[in-house]
């Protein structure tokens, strides 16, 4: 079977991205990490009235050079003294409404008080420490635009707007299944020819890290009926079913046969690692079958699962930047290649290298420990001298 190019695979994937988004209403406290489905519009001014931004005395600025009579106080949350006449002051606290007629707040540390007489010892400018009507937001103003990913800031603003329920774009539902009779689950003992599965744990954790709703379905041996049952059951409640193993040309590679019963988008891409990547559509859902080697499955998850899940969820998880090589690099494989690299920011530019990275097969998972990025290398054999600019995919949000 002839493999398509990486660029062609991405073009095909983009043409087959999901077009529909589900929305749902959830509590404000649950909304962290979701994307807003609608604009958030203010229904009132904040503040609704001129408000003190510190503790002090509300006065008319025209009285600042005179002794002023204190007629009472307005604690935050009350508005007992709502009008100020010439020559009067009201003790006013942070967050309290300014009385009508007052235009300036004089801090406590700027005055002397003798009984009910106020003397200003250090002058302030007119309007000092007074929050104007609508300083934070105004009625009918779009405060947060739809398609904004919700962080702590958006939650705080919506709480101030008294919004307990938020309409959001539902996150992609992703299921992960590891296949193969050679793999063992955690705590399981086998023979020397078997290995403990890392794929379903790595990819489930990666999926959760990006914010998708994730189910680790677990392991299934090389039994076609069992694999098919697992995949079909997972498709009932998930948008994307991710499998690892069983997509190559071996006698026990049953996943490719099962996925092949549906609308195959492509099978086989000229990339390293992960050349046997296979994607099939099942209506508006997807089966993404990844190779079994741990590094291969990790890279192909980033390249093909993440774009699908991001489109469903309404956000973007990966960043692409340019960086310079710290050392000379020799490319010895003709395929489009994705290499785990060390990355740093030095002298106003990104620098990458592969120092201390292990070389070998696509089974090396330890290169991803403390790793943030992949270097994309175009097809062909070539050497890149130190200082060459290369394309970098940032997948770890802690770096940027």
N, C-alpha and C positions, 0 to 999 in steps of 0.2 A: 504494500500500500504506500502510495506517495504521500508524504506529509506536506501540509500547506505551510506557508511562511508565518512567522509570528504576526507580522503586520496584517496579513490576510485573516488570521484567526481573530484579531481584535476588531477588524472591520465587520466580520460576520457576527461576532458577539454583539457589537454595538447595534447592528440591525435587528437583533433578537432580544434586546433588553426589554424588560417588562414595561408596559405602558400605563397600567392602572396602579393606583395607590389606594390602600385601605386607610380609612381614618377611624378614630375612636375617641371617646371622651374618657378622660382619666382624672384622678385627683391631682391637684397642683403638686403635692408632695411626691407623687409617682412620676412626674413628667420629666425629671432630669434625664438628659440624653436623647429625648425624643425631638422631633421637628414639628414646629407649629403648622397646623393645617390652615389657619385663618389669621388675618391681622388682629393684633390686640389694639383696640381703640379706647382711649380714655373717655369715660362718661362724665367726668367732672374735672375741675381745675385742682391742681395740687401745688402749693397750698390754695385753699379756697378763699383765703383772706390774708392780708399782710400778717406775717408771723415773725416772732422773735427767734433769732438763731443762737442766742446765748442769754444768760441771766443778766438782768440789769433793770433799767428804768425807762419806760416809754415816755417820751416828751415831745413837745413841739420844738423844732429846731430854733425857732425864733426866740425861745426862752433860755437858750443854752448859757447866756451870760448873766442870768438872774438866779436868785434863790427861788426854788420851786416847791410848792406844797404837795406832799405825798398824800393821795386820797384813798389809797387801798392797794390791792394786789390782784393779779390774775394768774393763778397757778395753771400749769398745762392741763388742758382738758376742760377748763371752765372759761366763762366769758362774762363774769359778773359786772365788771366795769367796762362798758362798751363805748363810752364817749369821753373824750378828754377836752377840757376847756383851756383857755390861755392860762399860763401860770400853774398848771397842774401836772403831776407825774403819777404814774401807776407802776408799782413794782411788777415786773413781767419776767416770766421764766422761759427757758428754752422750749420751743414748741408752742408757746402760748400765742393766741391772737393778739395783735396790736390793737389797742382801742382806736375807735374812729377819731380822727383829728391828730393822732400821733404820727410822726413821720421819721423818728429817729430812736434808736435804742442805745442808751449809754451804759456800758458795762459797770458792774458793781465795783470793780477795782478802780474806776475812774471818778468815784464820787465820795463825798462825806455826808453822813446823815446825822442830824441833830433833831431828835423827836420826829416830827412830821415834816421837817424842812430838809430839802435836798440841795446840796451845793456841788456843782460839777468842778472837779479839780483838774481833770485832763479832758480837753475837748475832743470830740470826734467829728467826722464829716456828716453832713446831712444824709439821712437814709442809712446810716451805719447799722449793720447787723439786722436789717429787716429784709425778710424774704418776701418778694413781690408775689402777687397772685399768679398762679400758673408757672412759677419758677421751674418746677420739676417737669410738669406736663400740663397741657391745656386740654379742655374739653374738646372732643372730636379729633384730637391729634392721634395719628398712627404711632403708637409707642414702640411696638415690636412688629416687624413685618413677618408675614407668613413665610415659611421655609427657613426660618431661623432655628438653629439647633439650640435647645434649651439648656442653659447653664445656671449656676447659682444666681447670676445677675438677673436673668429673665424671671426666675422664680421669685426673687425679691420684689421686682417691679410689679409682677402680677399679683402678688400678695398685697402690695400697697394699693392696688386697684380693686381689691376685694373680689378676686376671681378664684373661687375654690375648685372649679372644674375647667379643664383645658381640652380643646379638641386638637389632636395630634395625628401625624401620619404614623400608622402602625409600623413597627419594625419588622424587618424580614425574619421569617422563622426558618432556621437552618438546622437540619439534622445531619449527624456525622456517623457513618458506619464504616468500620474497618473489616476487611475481608481477608481470608487466608487461613489455611490449616496450619501454617507454620508459626502463627502468632498466639501468644498466651496473654491472658488478662492479668491484672495486678493480683499478686498473691497466688497465682496458679503455677504449678510445677509441671515441667514437661521434659523432653529429651534434649540432648545437646544440639540437635538440629533446629530447635524451635527458639523463638525470641519473644520477649515481652513487647506487646504493642504499645507504641507511643503515639501513633498517628491520631487515633480517636481522641486522646487526651490533649495533644498539641493543638489540633485543629478546633476542638470544642473550646479550648481556652482562648485561642486566637479569635474565634467567632464572638465569644463573650466580650473580649477585650475591645473589639470594634463596636460593640453595642447591640448586636443582633440577639434575638430570642433564640436560644440554642438548646438542642437536645443531643446528648451523647448516647446514641442508640447502643453502642458497644461493639462486640465482635461477632462475626458469623463465619463458620468454617466454609471450605470450598464445596458447598452443596448448592446447586443451582436453584432448587425449589426454595430452600431456606433463605438464600440471598434475595430472591425475587419477592418473597413474602415480606421480608424486612423492608425492602425498598418501597413496595406498594403501601404498606402500613404507614411508613414515614411520610409518603406523599399525601396521604389523606389530611394530615394536620400541619404540614410544612410547605414553605414556598420552594425551598432548595434542599435536595437530598444529596449530600456529599458522600461519596464512597472512596475508599482507598484500596488499591490492589485489584487485580483481575481485569485489567484493560489492555494487556499486551497481547502476545500471540501464543501463549502457552496453552497446554491441554486443559488446564484448570482455570483459565481466565474467563469465568462465567459472566462477570459484570458487563463486559462489552456485548455479550449476546442479549442480556436482559435489557440494557439501555438501547440496544439496536432495535428492539421491538417498538420503539417510539420514534419521534421525529428527531433524527440525529442532525445536529447543527454542524459538527465536525468531529473527526476522530484522527488524531495524529497531527502534531505541530512540530516544525523544525526548530525546537528549542532544547537547551540543556540547562537545567535538568527538566524532565517532565514530558518527553516527546509523545507519550501515549495518552495524553489528556483527551477526554471525550466528554462532550456535552450533548444532552438530548432534551428536547422540550416535551412537556406533557401538558398541553393546553397553556395555561399561564404559569405553570410550574416547571422546575428544571431538575434533571439528574446530572450532577457534575461528577464524573468519575476520574479520580486522580491516580497516578502511579503509587505503588506501595512503598517505595523508598522514602524515608522520613523527610529528607531535604527536598526531594522532588514534590512531595505532596504539599509541603509548606509553600514553596515558590508558586506552584500552580494554583493553590488556594488564593494567594494574593493576586495573581494575574487574572483569574477567571471567576472565582466565587465572589470576591469582594466587589467587583463592578456590578454584578447582578444584585447582591444584597444591598449595596449602597443605593441603587436605583429604586428598589422597593422601599427602602427606609427614608429616602429623601436627603441623605447626607453624603459626604465624601470622606473617606478614611485614609487615603494615600496622598502623598505629596511627591511631585517630581521636581528635582532641582539639578543644577549643574555643579560639578565639583572638579577639582584638579587632582591628578595622581601624585602621590608623594614619591613613588618609585617607578622605574620602568616596569611595563607589564607586557608579557608575551601571551598572546591568545593562541592556543594550540588545538582548539576545536572549531570546526567550521560553522556550527549552528549559532543562532542567536542565544547568547549565554547570560545567565543571571548569577552573579557572584556575591556572596556575603562579604561585606567590607567594613573595616573600621572607618568611622567618619568623625571629623572634628572641625571646629571653626577657628581658623587662625589668620590673623592679619587681614580681616575683612573678606575671607573667602573660605569655602568648604574644601577640606582636604581628605582624601581617602587613600587607604592602603589595605593590603591583605597580610600584614605582618602578624605572625603567630596564628594565622588561620591554617587549618589542616587541608591537605590536598588529597584527592582520591575519588571515591565513588559518591553517588548521590545518597548514600546511607548515612553520611556524616551529619548528625544533628547538632553536635556540640559547638559547631561554628556559629550557631545562633545565640549562644549565651552572651549576654551583654552586647548584643548586636542591634543596630537600629536601621540598617539600610542594605539594599541590594544595588550592585552596579550592573547596568544593562550594557551589553556589548553586541554590536551588530554582527551579522554573519561574516565569515571569512577567517583566514589565518593572517595575523599581522602582529606587529609590535607597536606599543604605544610608549613614547618616551616620557620620562618624568615631566610633570607639568601639563600633560595633555588634559583637555577638558572631556569629561565623561558624564553620561546621564545616570542619575541616582534616584532610586525609588525609596522614599522614607516611609517605613511602615510602623515605626515605634513613635507614638505621640509624645513620649517624654523627651525626645531629642529637640524638636522644634518648639 
